[in-house]
Structures are given as structure tokens and as C-alpha cells.
Amino acid sequence: MNQQFITQLPLTYVDSVQFENIGTIFQLKLLNHEQNLLVLLKNILHLNFSKDSLRSDDDFVNLIEITHEYRIPNSHDLRNYTFYIDINKLSPLNIITLYGNTTMEIICEEIEVKESTFRN
């Protein structure tokens, strides 16, 4: 399998976030000045979302740093996971954290990156 890492993409902010397919696909519209990318995170095991304040006047989510690893999750990765899971039976998964004025921690099975037709 040819693994794509979103840390290799020139991303600066998140324009929109939505769920598709009864919640199994988490769609992020990630942008920079040159191109608009649609990143589909599929078969999500865990998602944690935190904002830096309750203000709703922020226009977009700035991306300061992105981490992305493809490996078997450990107990630290799953510290906020609600269900019991036998870590020894897990396959390698994408472990992604988006840092900025909002932080998103995502553990998913598959990633698909497309050029978006949406333009600013």
C-alpha cells in the first residue's frame, strides 16, 4: 500500500469540516493559497476536537503544525477512547493531529486526497 502523509501537503488552514456516509467519512477541506485540497479521512476509529475559546467569530481554523504517523495506536493515542479495545489486535492506522486555534486528533484507517473544485 502506498501510504500518503498529509504532512507532505502545503496546508495552511481548514475551511470546512463535515461527516459523510453516516459518520464513517470525515471530510476536511484544507486550503493554501495555491490550491484547495479535499482530504477524506475514512473509517474513523477516534476523533477528538478542541477549540482554544468559545468565540465563534474566527473565520477559519489556522494550521500551525500537523503530525501524521502510520502505525499501531498505543494506549496514549487511545487515552480518550471510550470503548475497550485490544491494542494487540489492531492493525497500523493513520494517527493525525492538526494543531492551530483548533486541535483535531484523528485515528483512521484510510486517507484520500483530492483537488477540490471549490475556489475562494
C-alpha positions, -999 to +999 in steps of 0.1 A: +000+000+000+014+034-010+008+055+022+002+092+017+011+115+046-008+148+049+023+164+065+037+164+029+010+187+017+013+226+018-016+232+041-023+265+059-059+263+072-091+243+074-120+258+055-148+233+064-154+200+083-182+176+077-192+140+081-204+118+053-217+082+049-234+080+083-203+093+100-177+069+087-160+095+065-147+128+080-142+154+053-118+183+058-114+210+032-078+220+037-065+251+018-035+271+009-030+300-015-022+278-045-047+250-043-077+237-024-075+201-013-102+179-001-089+154+025-112+124+032-104+105+064-121+072+061-131+045+087-125+067+117-118+049+150-114+080+171-118+118+168-111+144+194-119+181+187-109+211+209-111+248+204-090+275+221-120+296+231-158+297+229-157+327+205-174+319+172-160+349+153-130+331+139-132+328+101-112+296+098-090+272+116-053+281+112-029+252+109+003+257+128+015+222+128+004+188+115+017+154+128+009+122+109+021+087+116+011+053+102+015+028+130-004+007+155-020+030+181-007+028+217-025+034+250-016+071+249-032+075+215-064+060+228-064+077+262-097+094+255-112+065+236-145+054+253-147+018+244-125-012+254-101-021+226-074-048+225-044-028+212-026-061+204-053-069+177-051-035+159-035-031+125-015+000+117-037+031+114-032+068+105-027+089+136-031+125+128-031+157+149-039+191+134-027+219+157-039+255+155-066+276+170-085+243+170-069+209+176-081+178+160-068+143+169-079+117+144-072+079+142-084+065+109-078+036+085-076+054+052-068+088+037-078+101+003-066+135-010-083+152-040-081+186-056-113+205-046-133+223-072-142+249-046-124+282-050-123+312-026 
